[in-house]
Amino acid sequence: MLRRTLQRLDPDIITPTDADVAVGMTWLVRNGVGVQVMETLTAGAMLTAFALELGASNFIIGVLAAVPHLAQLSQIPGVYLISRLRRRRLIYLIGGAVSRPMVLVIACAAFVAPSSWALWIVVAAFALRYGFGGLQAVTFNPWVRDLVPASGLGRFFGRRLTLMTLAGTGLGLGAAFFVDAWRILEWGPTRFAYVPLLVIAFLGGMYSLYAMAKVPEPQMPPETDKRPLVNRLAQPLRDPNFRRLLHFLTSWNFAINLAAPFFTVHMLTRLNLDLSIVLILTMISQLVNVLVVRQWGRIADTFTSKAVLRIAAPLFILSIFAWTFTTFPDAHFLTIPLLVAIHIVTGFATAGVTLASGSIAMKLAPAGDATAYLATNSLFNSVAAGSAGILGGLFADFFNNRELALAIQWRSPGAEVVFNTMDFQQ
């Protein structure tokens, strides 16, 4: 029985036909929607809000933010398994069979006391989910590349991303309003509101596995590079231009992820915003990102990718600095308009930085050895971003009860006026 099941998961085509491509693209889109359902309800603002309900410290929030980045290291054994087994669908489904049930484990944490145990259950389940999810990530791109013709990849991924974005937007807003309603109507402890949402996330994740099992898998071509995996990953480090790119990207990702995971915490705890407002702001940033990425591409083609970085990177840094003015020292009448502006600029700048840095990495990767270069780039950036999240959590807990303020004070015989010019808290 098991042998027959495994045989069904063997690569089933040599040269994809038009019919194979059509079937595969249909199920790949469905897979994307299922994945988006799971990601929307188990990551980002939803996960941060759930962790805060369980009493998470900034350090725990930083650890949760670091896990998806550090889990990319699991792609190293994934590459080895693919080269040995040469069965991408089997590896993808095994990784999913372990990672998807972890969503239910996270849901069960809502019923665990004390809260410190519940939080570490969430961290452990989250780490397993993304660790085995890394096996899926390393199989997905080459599988799709071998199935879908290169001439149609852009249109296909554009349609898939659009449907995923629509599904994530609608579901995210619905989930946020559900949690807010639960709290306002006092149906019970707010942490229990996340349980049905996590069950829906699990069902979406399992459907994505079912959809992927339906996607035809082309047989992999014979392996030509016989070098050990370590030697292949070390080769890019001998390239001086690529080392310069790694210096920039690792320092950039480290700096950004010192702060970025805690913006949601700031909005939920310091500004006391509803979860639905936080999700709306996040989606504004994502929408701007999708709308402008093509324009950044045109600028990069007309000028250079470095020209895009010279514009987008300073904008991103300014948007981070603008967060210091959202409290003065508390929320004020310009807080919401400022948050909207920050998220618009962040989405605009993120699209440029992501596109330009990715394009530079692709151009520096030599033909025939691109996989090793891009994998090395991903690994270095993952370690930088992951370690930054953990350190950022430690810093945030240290500064939680500390404040640095700058004010201008005017005194006269009949009055005293104080102008707050800058206020750093938490």
LOVEXMAR-99722 format. One record per residue (C-alpha): x, y negated, z negated; residue number from 1; residue in one letter. Coordinates in steps of 0.25 Angstrom, whole numbers, always signed. Example, Ala and Ser with C-alpha at 12.3 -4.5 7.8 and 13.67 -1.06 7.14 Angstrom:
<pts>
pt X=+49 Y=+18 Z=-31 pos=1 code=A;
pt X=+55 Y=+4 Z=-29 pos=2 code=S;
</pts>
This chain:
<pts>
pt X=+0 Y=+0 Z=+0 pos=1 code=M;
pt X=+11 Y=-10 Z=-4 pos=2 code=L;
pt X=+19 Y=-6 Z=+8 pos=3 code=R;
pt X=+8 Y=-8 Z=+18 pos=4 code=R;
pt X=+5 Y=-22 Z=+11 pos=5 code=T;
pt X=+20 Y=-26 Z=+13 pos=6 code=L;
pt X=+20 Y=-21 Z=+27 pos=7 code=Q;
pt X=+8 Y=-30 Z=+30 pos=8 code=R;
pt X=+17 Y=-42 Z=+26 pos=9 code=L;
pt X=+28 Y=-38 Z=+35 pos=10 code=D;
pt X=+31 Y=-49 Z=+47 pos=11 code=P;
pt X=+20 Y=-45 Z=+57 pos=12 code=D;
pt X=+24 Y=-53 Z=+70 pos=13 code=I;
pt X=+37 Y=-55 Z=+78 pos=14 code=I;
pt X=+33 Y=-66 Z=+87 pos=15 code=T;
pt X=+21 Y=-74 Z=+82 pos=16 code=P;
pt X=+10 Y=-75 Z=+93 pos=17 code=T;
pt X=+0 Y=-87 Z=+94 pos=18 code=D;
pt X=-10 Y=-79 Z=+86 pos=19 code=A;
pt X=+0 Y=-76 Z=+75 pos=20 code=D;
pt X=+3 Y=-91 Z=+74 pos=21 code=V;
pt X=-11 Y=-95 Z=+74 pos=22 code=A;
pt X=-15 Y=-85 Z=+63 pos=23 code=V;
pt X=-2 Y=-89 Z=+55 pos=24 code=G;
pt X=-5 Y=-104 Z=+56 pos=25 code=M;
pt X=-19 Y=-102 Z=+51 pos=26 code=T;
pt X=-15 Y=-94 Z=+39 pos=27 code=W;
pt X=-3 Y=-103 Z=+36 pos=28 code=L;
pt X=-13 Y=-115 Z=+35 pos=29 code=V;
pt X=-21 Y=-107 Z=+25 pos=30 code=R;
pt X=-9 Y=-103 Z=+17 pos=31 code=N;
pt X=-5 Y=-118 Z=+16 pos=32 code=G;
pt X=-19 Y=-122 Z=+11 pos=33 code=V;
pt X=-18 Y=-110 Z=+0 pos=34 code=G;
pt X=-4 Y=-115 Z=-4 pos=35 code=V;
pt X=-9 Y=-129 Z=-5 pos=36 code=Q;
pt X=-21 Y=-125 Z=-14 pos=37 code=V;
pt X=-11 Y=-119 Z=-23 pos=38 code=M;
pt X=-1 Y=-130 Z=-23 pos=39 code=E;
pt X=-11 Y=-141 Z=-25 pos=40 code=T;
pt X=-16 Y=-134 Z=-38 pos=41 code=L;
pt X=-3 Y=-129 Z=-44 pos=42 code=T;
pt X=+7 Y=-140 Z=-41 pos=43 code=A;
pt X=+10 Y=-155 Z=-41 pos=44 code=G;
pt X=+0 Y=-163 Z=-49 pos=45 code=A;
pt X=-9 Y=-152 Z=-53 pos=46 code=M;
pt X=+2 Y=-143 Z=-59 pos=47 code=L;
pt X=+7 Y=-156 Z=-66 pos=48 code=T;
pt X=-6 Y=-159 Z=-72 pos=49 code=A;
pt X=-9 Y=-145 Z=-76 pos=50 code=F;
pt X=+5 Y=-144 Z=-83 pos=51 code=A;
pt X=+2 Y=-157 Z=-90 pos=52 code=L;
pt X=-11 Y=-151 Z=-95 pos=53 code=E;
pt X=-3 Y=-140 Z=-101 pos=54 code=L;
pt X=+6 Y=-150 Z=-108 pos=55 code=G;
pt X=+18 Y=-150 Z=-99 pos=56 code=A;
pt X=+30 Y=-159 Z=-102 pos=57 code=S;
pt X=+37 Y=-167 Z=-91 pos=58 code=N;
pt X=+48 Y=-156 Z=-91 pos=59 code=F;
pt X=+37 Y=-145 Z=-88 pos=60 code=I;
pt X=+32 Y=-154 Z=-77 pos=61 code=I;
pt X=+46 Y=-155 Z=-72 pos=62 code=G;
pt X=+48 Y=-140 Z=-72 pos=63 code=V;
pt X=+35 Y=-138 Z=-64 pos=64 code=L;
pt X=+40 Y=-148 Z=-54 pos=65 code=A;
pt X=+53 Y=-142 Z=-53 pos=66 code=A;
pt X=+48 Y=-127 Z=-51 pos=67 code=V;
pt X=+44 Y=-129 Z=-36 pos=68 code=P;
pt X=+57 Y=-135 Z=-32 pos=69 code=H;
pt X=+66 Y=-125 Z=-40 pos=70 code=L;
pt X=+57 Y=-113 Z=-35 pos=71 code=A;
pt X=+62 Y=-116 Z=-21 pos=72 code=Q;
pt X=+75 Y=-108 Z=-26 pos=73 code=L;
pt X=+67 Y=-96 Z=-24 pos=74 code=S;
pt X=+68 Y=-98 Z=-9 pos=75 code=Q;
pt X=+82 Y=-93 Z=-10 pos=76 code=I;
pt X=+78 Y=-78 Z=-13 pos=77 code=P;
pt X=+66 Y=-81 Z=-4 pos=78 code=G;
pt X=+76 Y=-83 Z=+8 pos=79 code=V;
pt X=+83 Y=-70 Z=+4 pos=80 code=Y;
pt X=+70 Y=-62 Z=+3 pos=81 code=L;
pt X=+66 Y=-67 Z=+17 pos=82 code=I;
pt X=+80 Y=-63 Z=+23 pos=83 code=S;
pt X=+79 Y=-49 Z=+17 pos=84 code=R;
pt X=+64 Y=-46 Z=+18 pos=85 code=L;
pt X=+61 Y=-54 Z=+30 pos=86 code=R;
pt X=+46 Y=-54 Z=+26 pos=87 code=R;
pt X=+41 Y=-68 Z=+24 pos=88 code=R;
pt X=+27 Y=-65 Z=+22 pos=89 code=R;
pt X=+30 Y=-54 Z=+11 pos=90 code=L;
pt X=+39 Y=-64 Z=+3 pos=91 code=I;
pt X=+29 Y=-75 Z=+4 pos=92 code=Y;
pt X=+17 Y=-66 Z=-1 pos=93 code=L;
pt X=+26 Y=-60 Z=-12 pos=94 code=I;
pt X=+30 Y=-74 Z=-17 pos=95 code=G;
pt X=+16 Y=-79 Z=-16 pos=96 code=G;
pt X=+10 Y=-67 Z=-24 pos=97 code=A;
pt X=+19 Y=-70 Z=-36 pos=98 code=V;
pt X=+18 Y=-86 Z=-35 pos=99 code=S;
pt X=+3 Y=-87 Z=-33 pos=100 code=R;
pt X=-1 Y=-80 Z=-46 pos=101 code=P;
pt X=+7 Y=-90 Z=-54 pos=102 code=M;
pt X=-3 Y=-100 Z=-51 pos=103 code=V;
pt X=-13 Y=-92 Z=-60 pos=104 code=L;
pt X=-2 Y=-91 Z=-71 pos=105 code=V;
pt X=-1 Y=-106 Z=-71 pos=106 code=I;
pt X=-17 Y=-107 Z=-72 pos=107 code=A;
pt X=-16 Y=-97 Z=-84 pos=108 code=C;
pt X=-6 Y=-107 Z=-91 pos=109 code=A;
pt X=-18 Y=-116 Z=-94 pos=110 code=A;
pt X=-23 Y=-105 Z=-104 pos=111 code=F;
pt X=-10 Y=-104 Z=-111 pos=112 code=V;
pt X=-6 Y=-110 Z=-125 pos=113 code=A;
pt X=+3 Y=-116 Z=-129 pos=114 code=P;
pt X=+5 Y=-126 Z=-117 pos=115 code=S;
pt X=+20 Y=-124 Z=-117 pos=116 code=S;
pt X=+18 Y=-109 Z=-113 pos=117 code=W;
pt X=+7 Y=-113 Z=-103 pos=118 code=A;
pt X=+17 Y=-123 Z=-96 pos=119 code=L;
pt X=+29 Y=-113 Z=-95 pos=120 code=W;
pt X=+19 Y=-103 Z=-89 pos=121 code=I;
pt X=+16 Y=-114 Z=-79 pos=122 code=V;
pt X=+30 Y=-116 Z=-76 pos=123 code=V;
pt X=+34 Y=-101 Z=-75 pos=124 code=A;
pt X=+22 Y=-98 Z=-66 pos=125 code=A;
pt X=+25 Y=-111 Z=-58 pos=126 code=F;
pt X=+39 Y=-106 Z=-56 pos=127 code=A;
pt X=+35 Y=-92 Z=-51 pos=128 code=L;
pt X=+25 Y=-98 Z=-42 pos=129 code=R;
pt X=+35 Y=-107 Z=-35 pos=130 code=Y;
pt X=+47 Y=-97 Z=-36 pos=131 code=G;
pt X=+40 Y=-87 Z=-28 pos=132 code=F;
pt X=+33 Y=-97 Z=-20 pos=133 code=G;
pt X=+47 Y=-101 Z=-15 pos=134 code=G;
pt X=+47 Y=-87 Z=-8 pos=135 code=L;
pt X=+35 Y=-91 Z=+0 pos=136 code=Q;
pt X=+41 Y=-104 Z=+4 pos=137 code=A;
pt X=+54 Y=-98 Z=+9 pos=138 code=V;
pt X=+45 Y=-89 Z=+18 pos=139 code=T;
pt X=+35 Y=-98 Z=+23 pos=140 code=F;
pt X=+42 Y=-108 Z=+32 pos=141 code=N;
pt X=+50 Y=-98 Z=+40 pos=142 code=P;
pt X=+38 Y=-89 Z=+41 pos=143 code=W;
pt X=+30 Y=-100 Z=+47 pos=144 code=V;
pt X=+41 Y=-105 Z=+56 pos=145 code=R;
pt X=+42 Y=-91 Z=+62 pos=146 code=D;
pt X=+27 Y=-91 Z=+64 pos=147 code=L;
pt X=+22 Y=-105 Z=+69 pos=148 code=V;
pt X=+29 Y=-110 Z=+81 pos=149 code=P;
pt X=+38 Y=-122 Z=+79 pos=150 code=A;
pt X=+30 Y=-131 Z=+88 pos=151 code=S;
pt X=+18 Y=-129 Z=+79 pos=152 code=G;
pt X=+24 Y=-130 Z=+66 pos=153 code=L;
pt X=+22 Y=-145 Z=+64 pos=154 code=G;
pt X=+7 Y=-145 Z=+67 pos=155 code=R;
pt X=+5 Y=-132 Z=+59 pos=156 code=F;
pt X=+11 Y=-137 Z=+46 pos=157 code=F;
pt X=+4 Y=-150 Z=+48 pos=158 code=G;
pt X=-9 Y=-144 Z=+49 pos=159 code=R;
pt X=-6 Y=-135 Z=+37 pos=160 code=R;
pt X=-1 Y=-146 Z=+29 pos=161 code=L;
pt X=-13 Y=-154 Z=+32 pos=162 code=T;
pt X=-23 Y=-143 Z=+27 pos=163 code=L;
pt X=-14 Y=-141 Z=+15 pos=164 code=M;
pt X=-14 Y=-156 Z=+11 pos=165 code=T;
pt X=-29 Y=-156 Z=+13 pos=166 code=L;
pt X=-32 Y=-144 Z=+4 pos=167 code=A;
pt X=-22 Y=-149 Z=-6 pos=168 code=G;
pt X=-28 Y=-163 Z=-7 pos=169 code=T;
pt X=-42 Y=-158 Z=-8 pos=170 code=G;
pt X=-39 Y=-147 Z=-18 pos=171 code=L;
pt X=-29 Y=-156 Z=-26 pos=172 code=G;
pt X=-40 Y=-167 Z=-28 pos=173 code=L;
pt X=-51 Y=-157 Z=-32 pos=174 code=G;
pt X=-42 Y=-150 Z=-42 pos=175 code=A;
pt X=-38 Y=-164 Z=-48 pos=176 code=A;
pt X=-52 Y=-169 Z=-49 pos=177 code=F;
pt X=-56 Y=-155 Z=-56 pos=178 code=F;
pt X=-45 Y=-156 Z=-66 pos=179 code=V;
pt X=-49 Y=-171 Z=-69 pos=180 code=D;
pt X=-64 Y=-167 Z=-70 pos=181 code=A;
pt X=-60 Y=-155 Z=-79 pos=182 code=W;
pt X=-53 Y=-165 Z=-89 pos=183 code=R;
pt X=-64 Y=-176 Z=-88 pos=184 code=I;
pt X=-76 Y=-166 Z=-90 pos=185 code=L;
pt X=-68 Y=-159 Z=-102 pos=186 code=E;
pt X=-70 Y=-145 Z=-97 pos=187 code=W;
pt X=-58 Y=-140 Z=-105 pos=188 code=G;
pt X=-43 Y=-142 Z=-106 pos=189 code=P;
pt X=-39 Y=-148 Z=-93 pos=190 code=T;
pt X=-28 Y=-137 Z=-91 pos=191 code=R;
pt X=-39 Y=-127 Z=-88 pos=192 code=F;
pt X=-44 Y=-136 Z=-76 pos=193 code=A;
pt X=-31 Y=-131 Z=-69 pos=194 code=Y;
pt X=-34 Y=-116 Z=-70 pos=195 code=V;
pt X=-45 Y=-115 Z=-59 pos=196 code=P;
pt X=-36 Y=-124 Z=-50 pos=197 code=L;
pt X=-24 Y=-115 Z=-52 pos=198 code=L;
pt X=-33 Y=-103 Z=-49 pos=199 code=V;
pt X=-37 Y=-110 Z=-36 pos=200 code=I;
pt X=-22 Y=-112 Z=-33 pos=201 code=A;
pt X=-19 Y=-98 Z=-35 pos=202 code=F;
pt X=-31 Y=-94 Z=-25 pos=203 code=L;
pt X=-25 Y=-104 Z=-15 pos=204 code=G;
pt X=-11 Y=-98 Z=-17 pos=205 code=G;
pt X=-16 Y=-84 Z=-15 pos=206 code=M;
pt X=-24 Y=-88 Z=-2 pos=207 code=Y;
pt X=-11 Y=-94 Z=+3 pos=208 code=S;
pt X=-4 Y=-80 Z=+2 pos=209 code=L;
pt X=-16 Y=-73 Z=+9 pos=210 code=Y;
pt X=-14 Y=-83 Z=+20 pos=211 code=A;
pt X=+1 Y=-81 Z=+21 pos=212 code=M;
pt X=-1 Y=-66 Z=+22 pos=213 code=A;
pt X=-9 Y=-68 Z=+35 pos=214 code=K;
pt X=+2 Y=-76 Z=+42 pos=215 code=V;
pt X=+9 Y=-68 Z=+52 pos=216 code=P;
pt X=+24 Y=-67 Z=+49 pos=217 code=E;
pt X=+34 Y=-66 Z=+60 pos=218 code=P;
pt X=+46 Y=-57 Z=+58 pos=219 code=Q;
pt X=+59 Y=-64 Z=+54 pos=220 code=M;
pt X=+70 Y=-65 Z=+64 pos=221 code=P;
pt X=+83 Y=-57 Z=+61 pos=222 code=P;
pt X=+92 Y=-64 Z=+51 pos=223 code=E;
pt X=+104 Y=-70 Z=+57 pos=224 code=T;
pt X=+111 Y=-77 Z=+46 pos=225 code=D;
pt X=+118 Y=-67 Z=+37 pos=226 code=K;
pt X=+124 Y=-76 Z=+27 pos=227 code=R;
pt X=+120 Y=-75 Z=+13 pos=228 code=P;
pt X=+109 Y=-84 Z=+8 pos=229 code=L;
pt X=+118 Y=-91 Z=-1 pos=230 code=V;
pt X=+128 Y=-95 Z=+10 pos=231 code=N;
pt X=+117 Y=-100 Z=+19 pos=232 code=R;
pt X=+111 Y=-109 Z=+8 pos=233 code=L;
pt X=+125 Y=-114 Z=+5 pos=234 code=A;
pt X=+128 Y=-118 Z=+19 pos=235 code=Q;
pt X=+121 Y=-131 Z=+19 pos=236 code=P;
pt X=+129 Y=-136 Z=+7 pos=237 code=L;
pt X=+141 Y=-136 Z=+16 pos=238 code=R;
pt X=+135 Y=-146 Z=+25 pos=239 code=D;
pt X=+139 Y=-160 Z=+21 pos=240 code=P;
pt X=+126 Y=-167 Z=+27 pos=241 code=N;
pt X=+117 Y=-157 Z=+21 pos=242 code=F;
pt X=+124 Y=-159 Z=+7 pos=243 code=R;
pt X=+121 Y=-174 Z=+8 pos=244 code=R;
pt X=+106 Y=-171 Z=+11 pos=245 code=L;
pt X=+106 Y=-161 Z=-1 pos=246 code=L;
pt X=+112 Y=-172 Z=-10 pos=247 code=H;
pt X=+101 Y=-182 Z=-6 pos=248 code=F;
pt X=+89 Y=-172 Z=-7 pos=249 code=L;
pt X=+93 Y=-166 Z=-20 pos=250 code=T;
pt X=+95 Y=-179 Z=-27 pos=251 code=S;
pt X=+82 Y=-184 Z=-21 pos=252 code=W;
pt X=+74 Y=-172 Z=-25 pos=253 code=N;
pt X=+80 Y=-172 Z=-39 pos=254 code=F;
pt X=+77 Y=-187 Z=-41 pos=255 code=A;
pt X=+63 Y=-186 Z=-36 pos=256 code=I;
pt X=+59 Y=-174 Z=-44 pos=257 code=N;
pt X=+64 Y=-180 Z=-57 pos=258 code=L;
pt X=+51 Y=-189 Z=-56 pos=259 code=A;
pt X=+41 Y=-184 Z=-46 pos=260 code=A;
pt X=+36 Y=-172 Z=-54 pos=261 code=P;
pt X=+31 Y=-182 Z=-65 pos=262 code=F;
pt X=+23 Y=-192 Z=-57 pos=263 code=F;
pt X=+11 Y=-183 Z=-59 pos=264 code=T;
pt X=+14 Y=-182 Z=-74 pos=265 code=V;
pt X=+15 Y=-198 Z=-75 pos=266 code=H;
pt X=+1 Y=-199 Z=-68 pos=267 code=M;
pt X=-6 Y=-189 Z=-76 pos=268 code=L;
pt X=+0 Y=-193 Z=-90 pos=269 code=T;
pt X=+5 Y=-207 Z=-90 pos=270 code=R;
pt X=-5 Y=-213 Z=-80 pos=271 code=L;
pt X=-16 Y=-203 Z=-85 pos=272 code=N;
pt X=-21 Y=-201 Z=-70 pos=273 code=L;
pt X=-31 Y=-191 Z=-67 pos=274 code=D;
pt X=-26 Y=-178 Z=-60 pos=275 code=L;
pt X=-35 Y=-182 Z=-48 pos=276 code=S;
pt X=-28 Y=-196 Z=-46 pos=277 code=I;
pt X=-14 Y=-189 Z=-47 pos=278 code=V;
pt X=-18 Y=-179 Z=-36 pos=279 code=L;
pt X=-23 Y=-190 Z=-27 pos=280 code=I;
pt X=-10 Y=-198 Z=-29 pos=281 code=L;
pt X=-2 Y=-186 Z=-25 pos=282 code=T;
pt X=-11 Y=-183 Z=-13 pos=283 code=M;
pt X=-9 Y=-198 Z=-8 pos=284 code=I;
pt X=+6 Y=-195 Z=-8 pos=285 code=S;
pt X=+5 Y=-182 Z=-1 pos=286 code=Q;
pt X=-5 Y=-188 Z=+10 pos=287 code=L;
pt X=+5 Y=-200 Z=+12 pos=288 code=V;
pt X=+16 Y=-190 Z=+13 pos=289 code=N;
pt X=+9 Y=-182 Z=+24 pos=290 code=V;
pt X=+4 Y=-194 Z=+32 pos=291 code=L;
pt X=+18 Y=-201 Z=+33 pos=292 code=V;
pt X=+28 Y=-189 Z=+35 pos=293 code=V;
pt X=+26 Y=-189 Z=+50 pos=294 code=R;
pt X=+29 Y=-204 Z=+50 pos=295 code=Q;
pt X=+42 Y=-201 Z=+42 pos=296 code=W;
pt X=+45 Y=-191 Z=+52 pos=297 code=G;
pt X=+44 Y=-201 Z=+64 pos=298 code=R;
pt X=+53 Y=-210 Z=+56 pos=299 code=I;
pt X=+63 Y=-199 Z=+54 pos=300 code=A;
pt X=+63 Y=-196 Z=+69 pos=301 code=D;
pt X=+64 Y=-210 Z=+73 pos=302 code=T;
pt X=+75 Y=-214 Z=+63 pos=303 code=F;
pt X=+81 Y=-203 Z=+54 pos=304 code=T;
pt X=+77 Y=-195 Z=+42 pos=305 code=S;
pt X=+87 Y=-203 Z=+33 pos=306 code=K;
pt X=+79 Y=-216 Z=+37 pos=307 code=A;
pt X=+67 Y=-210 Z=+32 pos=308 code=V;
pt X=+74 Y=-206 Z=+19 pos=309 code=L;
pt X=+79 Y=-221 Z=+17 pos=310 code=R;
pt X=+64 Y=-225 Z=+17 pos=311 code=I;
pt X=+57 Y=-214 Z=+10 pos=312 code=A;
pt X=+67 Y=-211 Z=-1 pos=313 code=A;
pt X=+67 Y=-225 Z=-7 pos=314 code=P;
pt X=+52 Y=-226 Z=-6 pos=315 code=L;
pt X=+51 Y=-213 Z=-14 pos=316 code=F;
pt X=+60 Y=-218 Z=-25 pos=317 code=I;
pt X=+52 Y=-231 Z=-26 pos=318 code=L;
pt X=+39 Y=-223 Z=-27 pos=319 code=S;
pt X=+45 Y=-216 Z=-39 pos=320 code=I;
pt X=+50 Y=-229 Z=-45 pos=321 code=F;
pt X=+35 Y=-235 Z=-43 pos=322 code=A;
pt X=+30 Y=-224 Z=-53 pos=323 code=W;
pt X=+36 Y=-233 Z=-65 pos=324 code=T;
pt X=+26 Y=-244 Z=-62 pos=325 code=F;
pt X=+14 Y=-235 Z=-63 pos=326 code=T;
pt X=+14 Y=-238 Z=-78 pos=327 code=T;
pt X=+17 Y=-252 Z=-83 pos=328 code=F;
pt X=+18 Y=-246 Z=-94 pos=329 code=P;
pt X=+4 Y=-239 Z=-93 pos=330 code=D;
pt X=-5 Y=-237 Z=-80 pos=331 code=A;
pt X=-10 Y=-250 Z=-74 pos=332 code=H;
pt X=-19 Y=-255 Z=-64 pos=333 code=F;
pt X=-9 Y=-253 Z=-53 pos=334 code=L;
pt X=-5 Y=-239 Z=-57 pos=335 code=T;
pt X=-14 Y=-231 Z=-47 pos=336 code=I;
pt X=-11 Y=-240 Z=-35 pos=337 code=P;
pt X=+4 Y=-239 Z=-38 pos=338 code=L;
pt X=+2 Y=-223 Z=-39 pos=339 code=L;
pt X=-5 Y=-223 Z=-26 pos=340 code=V;
pt X=+7 Y=-232 Z=-19 pos=341 code=A;
pt X=+17 Y=-223 Z=-26 pos=342 code=I;
pt X=+11 Y=-210 Z=-20 pos=343 code=H;
pt X=+10 Y=-216 Z=-6 pos=344 code=I;
pt X=+24 Y=-220 Z=-6 pos=345 code=V;
pt X=+29 Y=-207 Z=-12 pos=346 code=T;
pt X=+21 Y=-199 Z=-1 pos=347 code=G;
pt X=+27 Y=-208 Z=+10 pos=348 code=F;
pt X=+41 Y=-207 Z=+4 pos=349 code=A;
pt X=+41 Y=-192 Z=+1 pos=350 code=T;
pt X=+37 Y=-189 Z=+16 pos=351 code=A;
pt X=+49 Y=-197 Z=+21 pos=352 code=G;
pt X=+59 Y=-191 Z=+11 pos=353 code=V;
pt X=+54 Y=-176 Z=+13 pos=354 code=T;
pt X=+53 Y=-178 Z=+28 pos=355 code=L;
pt X=+67 Y=-184 Z=+30 pos=356 code=A;
pt X=+75 Y=-175 Z=+20 pos=357 code=S;
pt X=+68 Y=-163 Z=+26 pos=358 code=G;
pt X=+72 Y=-168 Z=+40 pos=359 code=S;
pt X=+86 Y=-171 Z=+36 pos=360 code=I;
pt X=+88 Y=-157 Z=+30 pos=361 code=A;
pt X=+82 Y=-151 Z=+43 pos=362 code=M;
pt X=+92 Y=-158 Z=+52 pos=363 code=K;
pt X=+104 Y=-155 Z=+43 pos=364 code=L;
pt X=+101 Y=-140 Z=+43 pos=365 code=A;
pt X=+108 Y=-134 Z=+55 pos=366 code=P;
pt X=+100 Y=-125 Z=+65 pos=367 code=A;
pt X=+101 Y=-111 Z=+61 pos=368 code=G;
pt X=+104 Y=-113 Z=+46 pos=369 code=D;
pt X=+92 Y=-123 Z=+43 pos=370 code=A;
pt X=+86 Y=-113 Z=+33 pos=371 code=T;
pt X=+98 Y=-113 Z=+24 pos=372 code=A;
pt X=+100 Y=-128 Z=+24 pos=373 code=Y;
pt X=+85 Y=-131 Z=+21 pos=374 code=L;
pt X=+85 Y=-120 Z=+10 pos=375 code=A;
pt X=+97 Y=-126 Z=+4 pos=376 code=T;
pt X=+91 Y=-140 Z=+5 pos=377 code=N;
pt X=+78 Y=-135 Z=-2 pos=378 code=S;
pt X=+85 Y=-128 Z=-13 pos=379 code=L;
pt X=+94 Y=-140 Z=-17 pos=380 code=F;
pt X=+81 Y=-149 Z=-17 pos=381 code=N;
pt X=+73 Y=-139 Z=-25 pos=382 code=S;
pt X=+84 Y=-138 Z=-36 pos=383 code=V;
pt X=+85 Y=-153 Z=-36 pos=384 code=A;
pt X=+70 Y=-156 Z=-37 pos=385 code=A;
pt X=+68 Y=-145 Z=-47 pos=386 code=G;
pt X=+78 Y=-149 Z=-57 pos=387 code=S;
pt X=+74 Y=-163 Z=-56 pos=388 code=A;
pt X=+60 Y=-159 Z=-60 pos=389 code=G;
pt X=+65 Y=-152 Z=-73 pos=390 code=I;
pt X=+74 Y=-164 Z=-76 pos=391 code=L;
pt X=+63 Y=-174 Z=-73 pos=392 code=G;
pt X=+54 Y=-167 Z=-83 pos=393 code=G;
pt X=+65 Y=-168 Z=-94 pos=394 code=L;
pt X=+67 Y=-182 Z=-91 pos=395 code=F;
pt X=+52 Y=-185 Z=-91 pos=396 code=A;
pt X=+51 Y=-179 Z=-105 pos=397 code=D;
pt X=+62 Y=-187 Z=-110 pos=398 code=F;
pt X=+57 Y=-200 Z=-105 pos=399 code=F;
pt X=+42 Y=-197 Z=-109 pos=400 code=N;
pt X=+43 Y=-205 Z=-121 pos=401 code=N;
pt X=+52 Y=-216 Z=-116 pos=402 code=R;
pt X=+50 Y=-229 Z=-109 pos=403 code=E;
pt X=+58 Y=-239 Z=-101 pos=404 code=L;
pt X=+51 Y=-252 Z=-99 pos=405 code=A;
pt X=+55 Y=-266 Z=-93 pos=406 code=L;
pt X=+46 Y=-278 Z=-96 pos=407 code=A;
pt X=+46 Y=-293 Z=-95 pos=408 code=I;
pt X=+41 Y=-301 Z=-107 pos=409 code=Q;
pt X=+37 Y=-315 Z=-107 pos=410 code=W;
pt X=+34 Y=-322 Z=-121 pos=411 code=R;
pt X=+28 Y=-336 Z=-123 pos=412 code=S;
pt X=+22 Y=-343 Z=-135 pos=413 code=P;
pt X=+8 Y=-338 Z=-132 pos=414 code=G;
pt X=+10 Y=-325 Z=-124 pos=415 code=A;
pt X=+18 Y=-313 Z=-121 pos=416 code=E;
pt X=+19 Y=-306 Z=-107 pos=417 code=V;
pt X=+26 Y=-293 Z=-104 pos=418 code=V;
pt X=+28 Y=-288 Z=-90 pos=419 code=F;
pt X=+31 Y=-273 Z=-88 pos=420 code=N;
pt X=+40 Y=-272 Z=-76 pos=421 code=T;
pt X=+45 Y=-258 Z=-78 pos=422 code=M;
pt X=+41 Y=-246 Z=-87 pos=423 code=D;
pt X=+47 Y=-232 Z=-86 pos=424 code=F;
pt X=+39 Y=-222 Z=-95 pos=425 code=Q;
pt X=+40 Y=-206 Z=-96 pos=426 code=Q;
</pts>
